[in-house]
């Protein structure tokens, strides 16, 4: 078992959720200005949060990922799911559909926080992705995010995290944010959004700057901020109180209970 920063681990799930909520109102009206307003009356949790809660629930209770995903997503049917995933939610025999979308990566934060070793993080991330996103790119996106979180929690530097992700998954994290951001467009693929989300984290100096960079990439803002936010929470071990309070206020009680129970299980 590798030594983890448990206090930071307890911020990972909510770190991803806060990113989702902050990015939610910029998904369909993207911004390139990192000085955007963090919250508005339209800020809300989306499918990223619902699915992240489902994965955390499955982990701490030892239940199948597919069963918990269907359970939670059926409870919140209007959270903004994609068409193929919406059909999967309602299926009586849910089978993976070879997706390379970033849904596998945006819901995996709890895996990185929960795992006791890097190997466990990788194996569990693959299992969590494969129930829907069994395309190699869909699996790879989940593995990259979960391993970045685990490495951050075990004290690895940004350079070490970057080198591991580049070497293991072939993502190019050596590009600079300033070169990517101006021309970046909405992209729901893992291969077109996970590396950019990680670059937003690598070039940040704290949790808030990470989320701001992820949203201001001008793409799939809620998902990219959820991905980057989970990694940033693991690395910095801190989320500003005003962000935490605003986001918790927007969550139903049963989700708050899952977050609390999950954190107690770490």
C-alpha angles and dihedrals in degrees: 000000000000118000111255133191097246095188090056091044088059089060097051100084094044089042090061091044093051089052090052093050094046092048095043099091093046097055094090098026102041124201131207092192112098090198091072123142107271097214138021136166086272096056109115143146115271138189089296090066096042092051093044090053089049093053092048090049091051093049098051095043098039093238128147114274093226093053094050093044091053092045096052097038092051088053090055104033096162099056095112107268123176119252099256092044091049089058090047091053091058097041119116088210105035111199129177113263103202096255122174091188123128093249089098091056099043094056099044102081095103090056092061091048095046101045120102095205139020090250090054091049091053096046094046093045090053091050092049092050099042096065086075112353101053095147109114091244092050091051093044092054092055092046093050094052096043092048092047089054094047093047091049091051091052093055102261117156123242089254091053092048091048093049092049094050094046094046097042102038105021095236114151105233094160093086117102124243092230090058095047104039103064095059100028116124137190109294124169096186121107091230091052100044112023096066091046091050090052091048089054087056095044092054095045130097100206142357097280095048089050093055092043091053092047093051094042090055081086098228137094087344103181094047095043091049090048091053095044092040094057092051093045092051089052094048102040097032091213139091119185113256094233090057094046093049095048092049097045088052089060096053127089117244094251091058091049088053091054091049091050094046092046092051090049089054094058 
